[in-house]
Every structure is written in C-alpha cells, then in structure tokens.
Amino acid sequence: MAETETALRTLAQNVKAARTRAGLSLDELGRRAQVSKGALVGLEKAQGNPNFATLVRLADTLGVPVSALLEGPAEDRVRVVSADAVAPLWTGPHGGEARLLLTTSGPAPVEVWRWRLEPGEEYPSHPHQPQVVETVSVTSGRMTLIVDGTEHPVAAGQTATFDADAPHTYRGSGTGTCHLIMTVHLPPGSGAPA
C-alpha cells in the first residue's frame, strides 16, 4: 500500500508542476483535458485513482510524456527496466495489459510500452496532439490496428507506424495472445524538464 501512496504523491506533484509550468488553472486544464475540476483537485492532493485514459489526456494537454507524470527524477545515466517491475496502466477484461516501461530523454522523447492483448480485447485511444507518431511491433500473435476507422491487420514479425492525431484502437485478433512493443514518438519539446 505504501508503494501506491508514493506513486500517487509523485503523480500529484508532477501534475501540479506541469500545470504550473504551462500556466493553466485547474479549470482550464480540466476543460482542455476533459477531466472534471473535482477530479483534478483530488489528483493534486494525491487522492483518487485516475485511469489510463485520464493520464493520457492530461499528458497530451500538458505537452509531456505520460511517464513525466508518473516518474520521479532520473537517478542514473543508464536505466534497465524489467516489465514485471512496472505496474500496468491498462488492464483488459480478459487479462491483457499495457505497461509503460520508460521514456527516453532528449529533445524528442520516445515512450516504450509493452502490451499484451487477448483475442477480442481492445483499447480505443483518443487522438493525441499533432506530430505524435506511434509504432506497433508485434512479437507474437496477431492484432488489428484501427486508425480513423480503417482496420489494418498486423501479425508477428510486422511493424506498423501511423500519425496518432486520429482516433485509433488496438485489438487482439486470432486465437492466441498478442504481444507487442509500442513506441510513442513525441514532438520536440515534449520532454520532462531535467
């Protein structure tokens, strides 16, 4: 339970700091991110349990990677992250999950995600800010990538890339589990401050 409380405190501090840097009031951030002011007040007080979609909307609105809201300051020059050491940010109804492993530093950061989708599970994502590009590399199984209403089958050994400023959905297809690595390439200037 102490880990959850620590994570909530880190999230609260990071959201408030990013909101302050952006010069946004709670009302304005809520309006832009489509999150109620009450939920934001609770979040900045380290209360509540925001879902993955809320975190993505807040990060997009604030112009920072999702990890900038979740992580404390970097401690080492080299980071090695085990997927099992990172809590899932999305869990599907049949056991699928998405874990944000890390975000690279630099002027145009890249988020690295590990996903598992069971057959028929899907995660619909709202459009991201302009210039965000996503790639999905299927390492086993099959998925269907739906971008702006058009379905694109992606099988093991294949990688798809797309501009993520359109509605998009990841759906597990076939009869077995789909494992994939997703990267989110953020526009220059989206990094967390050092």
TITIMAR-695248 format. One line per 5 residues: their letters; for each residue x, y, z of N, C-alpha, C. Coordinates in steps of 0.2 Angstrom, whole numbers, plus 5000, padded with zeros to 4 digits. Atoms other than C-alpha are relative to their C-alpha. Layout:
N
A = X,Y,Z,X,Y,Z,X,Y,Z  ...
***
This chain:
194
MAETE = 5004,4994,5000,5000,5000,5000,5004,5006,5000  4995,4994,5000,5015,5012,5003,5002,5002,4993  4998,4998,5007,5020,5010,4985,4995,5004,4996  5005,4996,5003,5003,5016,4979,5000,5007,5002  5000,4993,4997,5003,5031,4991,5006,5004,4997
TALRT = 4994,4997,5003,5021,5035,4985,4999,5002,4993  5001,4998,5007,5016,5034,4967,4994,5005,4999  5005,4994,5000,5000,5045,4970,5003,5006,5002  4997,4994,4999,5011,5058,4978,5004,5003,4995  4996,4998,5005,5023,5058,4964,4996,5003,4994
LAQNV = 5004,4998,5006,5009,5059,4951,4997,5007,5002  5003,4993,4998,5001,5074,4961,5005,5005,4999  4995,4995,5001,5017,5083,4962,5002,5002,4993  4998,4999,5007,5021,5081,4944,4994,5003,4996  5005,4997,5003,5004,5085,4938,4999,5008,5001
KAART = 5000,4993,4998,5004,5101,4948,5005,5004,4997  4994,4996,5003,5021,5106,4942,4999,5001,4993  5001,4999,5007,5017,5103,4924,4995,5005,4998  5005,4995,5000,5001,5113,4926,5002,5007,5001  4997,4994,4998,5010,5127,4934,5005,5003,4994
RAGLS = 4995,4998,5006,5024,5127,4920,4996,5002,4994  5004,4998,5006,5010,5128,4907,4996,5006,5001  5004,4994,4998,5002,5142,4916,4992,4999,4999  5007,5002,5000,4985,5133,4917,4997,5000,5007  5004,5001,4994,4972,5135,4930,4997,4993,5000
LDELG = 5003,5007,4999,4963,5119,4937,4994,5000,4995  5005,4999,5004,4948,5125,4927,5002,4999,4993  4998,5000,5007,4957,5127,4911,5003,4993,4998  4997,5006,5001,4967,5111,4912,4994,4995,5000  5006,5004,5000,4950,5102,4916,4997,5000,4993
RRAQV = 5004,4998,5006,4942,5110,4901,5004,4997,4994  4996,5002,5006,4956,5106,4889,5001,4992,5000  4999,5007,5000,4959,5088,4895,4993,4996,5001  5007,5003,4999,4940,5084,4898,5000,4996,5006  5000,5003,4994,4943,5080,4916,4997,5005,5005
SKGAL = 5004,4996,4995,4932,5087,4930,5005,5004,5005  4996,4997,4996,4939,5100,4941,5001,4997,5007  5000,5004,4994,4935,5090,4956,5005,4994,5000  4995,5006,5001,4945,5075,4949,5007,5003,5000  4993,4997,5000,4960,5087,4946,5002,5002,5007
VGLEK = 4998,4998,4993,4959,5094,4964,5002,4994,5004  4998,5006,4996,4959,5076,4971,5007,4998,4998  4994,5003,5002,4973,5071,4960,5006,5004,5002  4994,4996,4998,4984,5086,4965,5001,4999,5008  5000,5001,4993,4980,5081,4983,5002,4993,5001
AQGNP = 4998,5007,5000,4986,5063,4979,4994,4996,5003  5006,5004,4998,4968,5056,4981,4997,4998,4994  5004,5002,5006,4958,5046,4969,5005,4994,4997  4997,5005,5004,4963,5033,4956,4999,5001,4993  5001,4998,5007,4965,5041,4939,5001,4994,4995
NFATL = 4999,5005,5005,4963,5029,4924,5005,5002,4995  4995,4999,5005,4975,5027,4910,4998,5005,4995  5002,4995,5005,4964,5037,4898,5001,5007,5003  4999,4994,4997,4964,5051,4910,5007,5003,5000  4993,4998,5000,4983,5051,4912,5002,5002,4993
VRLAD = 4998,4998,5007,4985,5051,4893,4997,5007,4998  5003,4993,5002,4973,5066,4891,5004,5005,5003  4996,4995,4996,4982,5075,4905,5007,5002,4997  4993,4999,5003,4999,5072,4897,5000,5003,4993  5000,4996,5006,4994,5077,4880,4998,5007,5001
TLGVP = 5002,4993,4999,4986,5093,4886,5006,5004,5003  4994,4997,4997,5001,5097,4896,5006,5000,4996  4994,5000,5004,5013,5093,4882,5006,4996,5003  4994,5004,4997,5023,5080,4892,4998,4992,4999  5001,5007,5000,5025,5061,4891,4996,4998,5006
VSALL = 5004,5003,4994,5014,5050,4902,5005,4999,5005  4995,5002,4995,5030,5045,4911,5002,5006,5004  4998,4994,4996,5034,5063,4916,4995,5001,5005  5005,5000,4995,5018,5062,4926,5001,4995,5006  5000,5006,4996,5022,5045,4934,5007,5000,5004
EGPAE = 4993,5002,4998,5041,5045,4937,5003,5006,5004  4996,4995,4996,5052,5054,4950,5006,5001,4995  4994,4998,5004,5069,5061,4944,5004,4994,4999  4995,5006,5002,5081,5050,4935,5006,5000,5004  4995,5001,4995,5094,5043,4946,5007,4998,4997
DRVRV = 4994,5003,5003,5106,5035,4935,5001,5002,4992  4999,4998,5007,5114,5038,4917,4997,4994,4996  5003,5006,5003,5108,5020,4912,4995,4997,5004  5006,5003,4997,5091,5013,4916,4999,4994,4997  5002,5006,5002,5087,4995,4915,4993,4999,5003
VSADA = 5006,5001,4997,5069,4991,4917,4997,4994,4998  5004,5006,5001,5060,4975,4919,4993,5001,5000  5007,4999,5001,5042,4974,4913,4996,4998,5006  5004,5002,4994,5037,4965,4929,5001,5005,5005  4999,4995,4995,5044,4979,4939,4995,5006,4999
VAPLW = 5004,4995,5002,5032,4991,4931,4992,4998,5000  5007,5002,4999,5013,4991,4936,4997,5002,4993  5004,4999,5006,5001,4990,4921,4996,5007,5001  5005,4994,5000,4992,5006,4916,4994,4999,4997  5006,5002,5003,4979,4997,4907,4999,4993,5001
TGPHG = 5001,5007,4999,4971,4980,4911,4994,4999,4996  5006,5002,5004,4959,4972,4899,4996,4995,5004  5005,5004,4996,4944,4962,4904,5002,4992,4999  4998,5007,5001,4952,4945,4898,5008,4999,5002  4993,5001,4998,4970,4948,4906,5005,5004,4996
GEARL = 4995,4996,5004,4978,4960,4893,5002,5005,5004  4998,4994,4996,4988,4974,4899,5005,5004,4996  4995,4995,5003,4999,4989,4894,5004,5003,5006  4995,4997,4995,5015,4994,4904,5004,5005,4996  4996,4995,5002,5024,5010,4901,5007,4998,5003
LLTTS = 4994,5002,4997,5042,5004,4903,5005,5006,5001  4995,4994,4999,5052,5020,4900,4998,5005,4995  5000,4994,5005,5053,5037,4891,5007,5002,4999  4993,4997,5001,5069,5042,4883,5001,5007,5001  4999,4993,4999,5077,5059,4887,5001,5003,4993
GPAPV = 4998,4996,5006,5081,5072,4874,4995,5004,4998  5004,4995,5002,5073,5085,4864,4993,4997,4997  5006,5004,5002,5060,5072,4856,5000,4993,5003  5000,5006,4996,5057,5059,4869,4996,4994,4996  5004,5006,5003,5050,5041,4864,4998,4996,5007
EVWRW = 5003,5005,4995,5039,5031,4876,5001,4993,4997  5000,5007,5002,5042,5012,4876,4995,4997,5004  5005,5003,4997,5027,5002,4880,5000,4992,4998  5001,5007,5001,5024,4983,4882,4993,4998,5001  5007,5001,5000,5007,4977,4878,4999,4992,4999
RLEPG = 5002,5007,5001,4998,4960,4879,4992,5001,4999  5007,5000,5002,4981,4958,4870,4997,4993,5000  5003,5007,5001,4970,4943,4872,4995,5001,4994  5005,4999,5006,4958,4939,4857,4994,5003,5002  5006,4996,4999,4944,4951,4856,5001,5006,5004
EEYPS = 4999,4994,4996,4951,4963,4868,5002,5006,4996  4998,4994,5003,4953,4981,4863,5001,5006,5004  4999,4993,4996,4959,4998,4869,4999,5005,4995  5001,4994,5004,4952,5013,4860,5004,5006,5003  4996,4994,4998,4963,5029,4861,4998,5006,4996
HPHQP = 5002,4994,5003,4958,5046,4858,5006,5003,4996  4995,4997,5004,4968,5057,4846,5005,5003,5004  4995,4997,4996,4985,5063,4853,5001,5007,4996  4999,4994,5003,4992,5080,4850,5004,4999,4993  4997,5000,5007,4999,5084,4832,5007,4998,5001
QVVET = 4993,5002,5001,5016,5077,4827,5002,4994,5005  4999,5007,4996,5014,5061,4839,5000,4995,4995  5000,5005,5005,5019,5046,4829,5001,4993,5005  4999,5006,4996,5016,5028,4836,5002,4995,4995  4999,5006,5004,5023,5012,4830,4998,4994,5005
VSVTS = 5002,5006,4996,5017,4994,4835,5004,4995,4996  4996,5006,5002,5029,4979,4833,4997,4994,5003  5003,5006,4998,5020,4963,4835,5006,4994,5001  4995,5005,4999,5032,4950,4843,4997,4993,5000  5004,5006,5000,5019,4936,4844,4993,5001,4999
GRMTL = 5007,4999,5001,5001,4933,4839,4998,5005,4995  5002,4995,5005,4991,4945,4829,4995,5005,5003  5004,4995,4998,4982,4961,4831,4997,5004,4994  5003,4996,5005,4971,4973,4822,5001,5007,5002  4999,4993,4998,4976,4991,4822,4995,5004,4996
IVDGT = 5006,4996,5003,4961,5003,4818,5002,5007,5001  4998,4993,5000,4966,5021,4813,4995,5003,4996  5006,4996,5003,4952,5033,4809,4995,4996,4997  5005,5004,5003,4940,5019,4806,5002,4994,4995  4998,5005,5005,4951,5008,4794,5004,4995,5004
EHPVA = 4997,5006,4997,4957,4991,4800,5006,4998,4996  4994,5002,5003,4975,4986,4797,5002,4994,5004  4997,5006,4996,4980,4968,4802,5007,5000,5001  4993,4999,4998,4997,4967,4810,5002,4993,5003  4998,5007,4997,5005,4949,4813,5007,5000,5003
AGQTA = 4994,5001,4997,5020,4943,4822,5006,5001,4995  4995,4998,5005,5036,4950,4814,4999,5006,4996  5002,4994,5004,5027,4965,4807,5000,5006,5005  5000,4994,4997,5028,4983,4812,4996,5005,4996  5004,4995,5004,5015,4997,4808,5002,5007,5004
TFDAD = 4999,4993,4997,5018,5016,4811,4994,5004,4997  5005,4995,5002,5005,5030,4810,5000,5006,5004  5000,4994,4997,5002,5048,4814,4994,4999,5005  5005,5002,4995,4992,5046,4831,4996,5006,5002  5005,4994,4998,4982,5063,4830,4993,4998,4997
APHTY = 5007,5003,5002,4967,5052,4824,4998,4995,5005  5002,5006,4995,4957,5040,4834,5003,4994,4998  4997,5007,5002,4965,5023,4835,4998,4995,5005  5002,5006,4995,4961,5006,4843,5005,4994,4999  4996,5006,5000,4972,4991,4847,4995,4994,5001
RGSGT = 5004,5006,4998,4963,4974,4846,5003,4994,4999  4997,5007,5001,4969,4957,4849,4996,4996,4995  5004,5005,5005,4964,4945,4834,5004,4994,5000  4997,5007,5001,4967,4927,4830,4997,4996,5006  5003,5005,4995,4965,4913,4843,5005,5001,5006
GTCHL = 4995,5000,4994,4981,4917,4854,5001,5007,5002  4998,4993,4997,4988,4931,4864,5005,5003,4996  4996,4996,5004,4996,4945,4855,5005,5004,5005  4995,4996,4996,5012,4953,4862,5003,5005,4995  4998,4995,5005,5018,4969,4855,5004,5005,5004
IMTVH = 4997,4995,4997,5030,4983,4859,4998,5006,4996  5002,4994,5003,5023,5000,4856,5005,5006,5001  4996,4994,4999,5033,5016,4854,4996,5006,4998  5003,4993,5001,5026,5034,4855,5005,5005,4999  4995,4995,5001,5037,5047,4847,4997,5007,5001
LPPGS = 5003,4993,4998,5033,5064,4855,5004,5005,4996  4997,4995,5004,5036,5080,4846,5006,5004,5004  4995,4997,4996,5052,5090,4851,4997,5005,5005  5002,4995,4995,5050,5100,4867,4995,4997,5005  5005,5003,4996,5038,5087,4875,5004,4996,5006
GAPA = 4997,5004,4995,5051,5080,4887,4999,5003,5007  5001,4997,4993,5050,5082,4906,5006,5004,5001  4994,4996,4999,5061,5095,4912,5005,4997,5005  4994,5003,4997,5078,5090,4919,5000,5002,5008
***
